[in-house]
Amino acid sequence: MESPSVLSLSIVLTAYQCTRRDKGAAIFQRTLDSLAVAIQQFQRHYPQVPLDGVIVDDRSTDHTVAIAQTWLNALNLSSPWQLVSQPQNQGLSAARNRGARETQGDILCFCDDDDIISPNISRKFTKAFKRPCHWPRHF
């Protein structure tokens, strides 16, 4: 498999009140499990690509943090991951911005607490980076 460039990748997963929604805990766990598979696939195909990640809790008052911490403790990843909590509920954009500040990657992948992450994410990233980019380099 062709290797992507030496750019690094960071994954930011935002979460808020996951267990308060109908079937919320199960949905959040499904998101975390799909993310674990995608990370393992990515590291298997591209062990040379630096990868880190963060789960940003937007000050949940339910069991969201406990579920996320249990998931992080159970993982056996070769990449650094952390769980951070916002000092107060600030909304999705603020949580994503916090995640961007907490990670080191050149490329950011944002996920929400109810997303299902494809195990083929490494192939999708590689395809995306092979396409020419037409937007300005500086915003």
N, C-alpha and C positions, 0 to 999 in steps of 0.2 A: 504494500500500500504506500502510495506517495505521501511524503511527510509535509505538513504545513510548514511555513516559515518559522523562524525562531521566536515569533511573537508568543506571549504568554496569555493564558485564558483565566478569567475569574468568573465564578458563578455566584450570583446574588439571588437568594430566595427570600422573598418578603412574606411575612405571615402576620395574621391578626385574627384573634377570636375564632380560631379554627374549629374548636369543639362546640361552639354555640350554634352553628348552622346544622340543619338536618343532615345527618350522616357525616358531619364535619370531621370528626376524629378519623373515621375510616378514609375519607377523601384525602385528608392531610397525610395520613400514613401511606396511602397509595402514591401520592406525589413524592414523598421522601424515598420510598422504595424504588420508584421509577428513576429517580435522580441517582440513587446508588448504583443501579445497573448501568446507566448512561456514563457515569464517572468511571466505573471499572472498565467499560468498553473503551472509553477514550484513553485511559492510561495504558491499556493493553496495546492499542494501536499506535499511540504516540507517547511513549514513556519519556521522551526527551523534551516534551512541551511542558513548561512550568504551568501548574494548575493550582489554584486556591479557591476558596469559597467562603461564603458567610450566609448565615440565616439571620435576617433582621426581623425581630419581633417588634411590632409597633405598639408596645405596651398592653399586651393582652392581659385580661383578668381571669381567663379560663386556664385550661391545661395545655395550651399551645407550647409554652416554653418547656414544660416537662416532657412532652412528646418529642420535641426537637432535640433536647439534651439526651434523651434515651437513645434516639437514632444516632446522634453523633458519637456517643460512647460505644455503640455497637459496631460502628464502621471500622474497617481496617484499611484506611486509605494511606497512600504514600504522599498525599498532598495535605497542606495545612487547611483546616476548616475551623470556623469559630461560630459561636452564637452570641449575638449582641442584642440588647434591648434598648429601645428608644427611651429617653427619660420621661417622655409623655407621649400620648397618642398624637401623631402629627400627619397621618395620612400616607398613602401609597408613594407619592413622589418623594416625600421626605425620607421614607424608609429606603427607597431605591438609591437616593443620593447618599445616605449613610452607608449603604452597602458598597457603593462605588468608592467612598473614602476609606473603607476598612480593607479593601482588597488591593492587590498589586498588579493585576493583569493589564495587558495592553488592550485586550478585547474583553468586553463585559457581556455576559449572558444573563438576562433577567428572567426569573421564574416567579410565578405566584403560587400561593399555597394550595391551589386547586388544579394546577397544571399536571399533565402527564408528559414526562420527558421521554422522547424517543431513545431507545437503546442505540440507534444508529446516528446519534448526534455527531459523532466524529466524522462520519462520511458527509453529513450535511454541512458541517463547518468547512471541511476541505473543499467541497464544491463551491460554497459561497466565496471563499477566498481566492479561487481560481478565476472568478469572473472579474472583469475590469470594473473599477470603481469610478463613477463619474461625478461624485459630489466634491465640493472644495475640501481641501485638506484642513483648512482652518475655518472654524465657524465663528 
